[in-house]
Amino acid sequence: MLLVSALSQMGVEEEIEAQSKRTWGIEDVLMERYKFQRGRAIKGQKRGRALEDQVEELLNSVSCQFVRGGNFRGKNKKTAKADFSIPELVEPKIVIECKGFEATGSKMTDVLGDVEKILEAKSGQMYFFLVTDGLAWLNRLSDLRALVAYHHKGDVDMIFTVASLDQLAQAVGHIVRHEM
């Protein structure tokens, strides 16, 4: 009863009654669908930025120089977009791409395209780390298997999740201290 009382105080009953009496046209339905999908897209972008923010905080904690965003230049002067390039965009030692998802569909498959572009530009002495998280991978196991296959081939040096970010910090710290 507490929930019903709270919903009643919020005016939910009146809103339901008003919507049930409303005459909906195709334009109204399409506009509501657009608003709903746009809201989900914005939430997805915020989740992705939140993951990038966590990685940025981690990189600051290991005191390394990095560039957030932009196109790095690697092998044969090829370029690709990456979320982080360490220490700079020109022939970085480490490239990190972050992908956080709770959506499904083509956005998930875009991850493979982004990874392949990075691999085309990646030079032999460059580390490539992928940070990903989200429930959508449960619905896109074939794409996840493709990423793991890149890791097994040695193209992607490591795939991290939010739960393993401390391991990313250790890996980046070790490379910065011993190889740069």
Secondary structure, DSSP 8 states (H G I E B T S, - for coil): -HHHHHHHHTTHHHHHHHHHHS---HHHHHHHHHHHHHHHHHHHHHHHHHHHHHHHHHHHHTT---EESSEEE-GGG-EEE-SEEES-SBS-SEEEEEEE----SHHHHHHHHHHHHHHHH--TT-EEEEEEE-GGGGG-HHHHHHHHHHHHHTSS-EEE-GGGHHHHHHHHHHHHHHH-
